[in-house]
Amino acid sequence: MSRVCEICDKKTSFGNSVSHSHRKTRRTFKPNVHKTKVEYKGKIKTINICTSCLKSGKVKKIV
């Protein structure tokens, strides 16, 4: 499953993991994306959507 929200285009970002001694190693920040059946633009679709878009009410979840 690709980790990209189809509503807000949130995707994996990269940064540094910093230890106590301040050594830096590369790490990834992955969004909380779920494949969910929703009503979007008047149509019922199964899309990858991040939980922040789902919680804010940008789409209506089909139960």
Secondary structure as a PSIPRED ss2 file (coil, helix, strand):
# PSIPRED VFORMAT (PSIPRED V4.0)

   1 M C   1.000  0.000  0.000
   2 S C   1.000  0.000  0.000
   3 R C   1.000  0.000  0.000
   4 V C   1.000  0.000  0.000
   5 C C   1.000  0.000  0.000
   6 E C   1.000  0.000  0.000
   7 I C   1.000  0.000  0.000
   8 C C   1.000  0.000  0.000
   9 D C   1.000  0.000  0.000
  10 K C   1.000  0.000  0.000
  11 K C   1.000  0.000  0.000
  12 T C   1.000  0.000  0.000
  13 S E   0.000  0.000  1.000
  14 F E   0.000  0.000  1.000
  15 G E   0.000  0.000  1.000
  16 N E   0.000  0.000  1.000
  17 S E   0.000  0.000  1.000
  18 V E   0.000  0.000  1.000
  19 S C   1.000  0.000  0.000
  20 H C   1.000  0.000  0.000
  21 S C   1.000  0.000  0.000
  22 H C   1.000  0.000  0.000
  23 R C   1.000  0.000  0.000
  24 K E   0.000  0.000  1.000
  25 T E   0.000  0.000  1.000
  26 R E   0.000  0.000  1.000
  27 R E   0.000  0.000  1.000
  28 T E   0.000  0.000  1.000
  29 F E   0.000  0.000  1.000
  30 K C   1.000  0.000  0.000
  31 P C   1.000  0.000  0.000
  32 N C   1.000  0.000  0.000
  33 V E   0.000  0.000  1.000
  34 H E   0.000  0.000  1.000
  35 K E   0.000  0.000  1.000
  36 T E   0.000  0.000  1.000
  37 K E   0.000  0.000  1.000
  38 V E   0.000  0.000  1.000
  39 E E   0.000  0.000  1.000
  40 Y E   0.000  0.000  1.000
  41 K C   1.000  0.000  0.000
  42 G C   1.000  0.000  0.000
  43 K E   0.000  0.000  1.000
  44 I E   0.000  0.000  1.000
  45 K E   0.000  0.000  1.000
  46 T E   0.000  0.000  1.000
  47 I E   0.000  0.000  1.000
  48 N E   0.000  0.000  1.000
  49 I E   0.000  0.000  1.000
  50 C E   0.000  0.000  1.000
  51 T H   0.000  1.000  0.000
  52 S H   0.000  1.000  0.000
  53 C H   0.000  1.000  0.000
  54 L H   0.000  1.000  0.000
  55 K H   0.000  1.000  0.000
  56 S H   0.000  1.000  0.000
  57 G C   1.000  0.000  0.000
  58 K C   1.000  0.000  0.000
  59 V C   1.000  0.000  0.000
  60 K E   0.000  0.000  1.000
  61 K E   0.000  0.000  1.000
  62 I C   1.000  0.000  0.000
  63 V C   1.000  0.000  0.000
